[in-house]
Amino acid sequence: MAPLWIVALHAERVEIPKAKIAFELPASEFWQIIPASQFPNSAASMCFPRLRHGSTTISVALWEYDFNSLDAHIRAYFERMNRYASGAYTRELDRSDFYTKSGISGVRLRVESGRDDGTKWELLRYVFKNRAGMVICISANGNAQQIDKVISNMELFAPNR
């Protein structure tokens, strides 16, 4: 049986409860909202649902390192990725600040991952803290303009929800 995905056909608010964030998806784009049931063996740090629009995907994870600064979290991420990935690498290509319309700010990373066989790909990472103090990493690949548009409309919701 083929997986069942919900498709957002109009501007829709999609909440990611575990991360305490929500995305307002553009009315002009058809986004698939992919539930956790499609990823039965996902890591405990993963948050759902995931989003897909054509070849563009957006997923959310909690970073559970015990550091005070986002820079320390980012350094630990790269160290972990490069320590455990035999025959592969992950490196930072570009770093900038990002801001959403609702006032969220954090670090936007353009990252290259690759393998020893020459295969490589680029990802975007958006790292920030939510109102509950959790460090959130949004991982995205595909059309950077579409991704930035969705991220710019992201909102936080109350930590007690």
FENTAGI-V978143 format. One record per residue. N is the residue number from 1. BURIAL is I if it has 24 or more other C-alpha atoms within 12 Angstrom, else O. Layout:
[[N/BURIAL] [N/BURIAL]]
//
This chain:
[[1/O] [2/O] [3/O] [4/O] [5/O] [6/O] [7/O] [8/I] [9/O] [10/O] [11/O] [12/I] [13/I] [14/I] [15/I] [16/I] [17/I] [18/I] [19/I] [20/I] [21/I] [22/I] [23/I] [24/I] [25/I] [26/I] [27/O] [28/O] [29/O] [30/O] [31/I] [32/I] [33/I] [34/I] [35/I] [36/I] [37/O] [38/O] [39/O] [40/O] [41/O] [42/O] [43/O] [44/O] [45/O] [46/I] [47/I] [48/I] [49/I] [50/I] [51/I] [52/I] [53/I] [54/O] [55/O] [56/I] [57/I] [58/I] [59/I] [60/I] [61/I] [62/I] [63/I] [64/I] [65/O] [66/O] [67/O] [68/O] [69/O] [70/I] [71/O] [72/O] [73/I] [74/I] [75/O] [76/O] [77/I] [78/I] [79/O] [80/O] [81/O] [82/O] [83/O] [84/O] [85/O] [86/O] [87/O] [88/O] [89/I] [90/I] [91/I] [92/I] [93/O] [94/O] [95/O] [96/O] [97/O] [98/I] [99/O] [100/I] [101/O] [102/O] [103/O] [104/I] [105/I] [106/I] [107/I] [108/I] [109/I] [110/I] [111/I] [112/I] [113/I] [114/O] [115/O] [116/O] [117/O] [118/O] [119/O] [120/O] [121/O] [122/I] [123/I] [124/I] [125/I] [126/I] [127/I] [128/I] [129/I] [130/I] [131/O] [132/O] [133/O] [134/I] [135/I] [136/I] [137/I] [138/I] [139/I] [140/I] [141/I] [142/O] [143/O] [144/I] [145/O] [146/I] [147/I] [148/I] [149/O] [150/I] [151/I] [152/I] [153/I] [154/I] [155/I] [156/I] [157/O] [158/O] [159/O] [160/O] [161/O]]
//
